[in-house]
Amino acid sequence: MDATLFDYIEKRSMVVGVGSGGCRIASQLQRFSVMADQYAYISCEEEDLAGALRGEKLLVELDLQGKASPSNVRAAAKHQIKDIKKLVSNSRLVFVIAGMGGAAGTALAPIVAKEAREQGAAVVAFAAMPHSFEKNRHFYSAIGLRYLQSVADSVVIVDNDEVADTEPETPLADLYAMVNEKIGFALNKIIASSDNGDYPLGLRKFLGATAGNGYSVFTLGTAEPSSFEEAVSRAVKSLNVCVEPGEAKEVLLYVVGDTSLTPRHLDQSIGMLTSMMNQKMAVQYGFSTRGKGSTMAILVASGFSKTKFDRYDPIAEILGNRVIDASPEETVQLGLEALPSIET
């Protein structure tokens, strides 16, 4: 990306939190004041918008009885397309952050990405995929992910199972908040500006590694204090659950440790990373010596053609590149005036 163009984009960037999970992760990022100078929130739930920090907020109102579904949400969003267009109209770089386990995130994230891109913005999407126990959400999340990839410049997948696995004893009531907090913390560490003891990779390197490079996957691993190689090893093992590591073309590695971190530790960690994944892939790294407690290794790996989430949509697995319908279904809304009259 041209440096002048990048500076122009950076000054007109926006993070859009979509749905419950997306709004919470975006709020975490806004607290750190990273990634963008504008924040916006879109959801079907007033509680999501009320809990978000300052920024533009858009409530997509469902005019249907019964529970929300992705098809219902997509139909409702069609009536507010002008509002969505207006929300992203002044941005040249849009980060769309969504939890793909709920109806709002699954349905709205691709719509927001599509509208932003059609207005000339570069679009980076973060898709937090549902947990393994949320089986009733898997099929629709896969459809939403496939549609999102077709309309975004890059898609970064977060496997919630693997992020949560670092704290396996977390009570279910606290699980979602913990996962969202870790994602926000990790993205902040990778992208934020340099600070005392922090040497981030930065937004420029992040965009360069993820844009137009297949699927990217975000994961992390934790270990005991000063156990840097162990943290990296656990992050790679988490990645291995989601993709084929040997496909990786580029990896961003960020290590959060204490003041005992040395160049030798980084060299050994990078050597382990390439030996476990791909000796030819490019590796860029950053680090923080302000970690408290455990050591954390954060990975963003790119270049993957498939992920485990493709299996969530068995129809697409069978059809391969042959697509029946390029866009997902939506509910047809008919008012009473549109119904045919019945003569007796």
Buried (B, 14 or more C-beta within 10 A) or exposed (E): EEEEEBEEBBEBBBBBBBBBBBBBBBBBBBEBEBBBEBBBBBBBBEEBBEBBBEBBBBBBEBEBEEEBBBBBBBBBBEEBEEBBBEBBEEBBBBBBBBBBBBBBBBBBBBBBBBBBBEBEBBBBBBBBBBBEEBEEBBBBBBBBBBBBBBBBBBBBBBBBBBBBBBEEEBEEEEBBEBBBBBBBBBBBBBBBEEEEEBBBBBBBBBBBBBBEBBBBBBBBBBBEEBBBBBBBBBBBBBBBBBBBBEBBBBBBBBBBBBEEBEEEBBEBBBBBBBEBBBEEBBBBBBBBBBBEEBBBBBBBBBBBEBBBBBEBBEEBEEEEEEEEEEBBEBBEEEEEEEEEEEEE
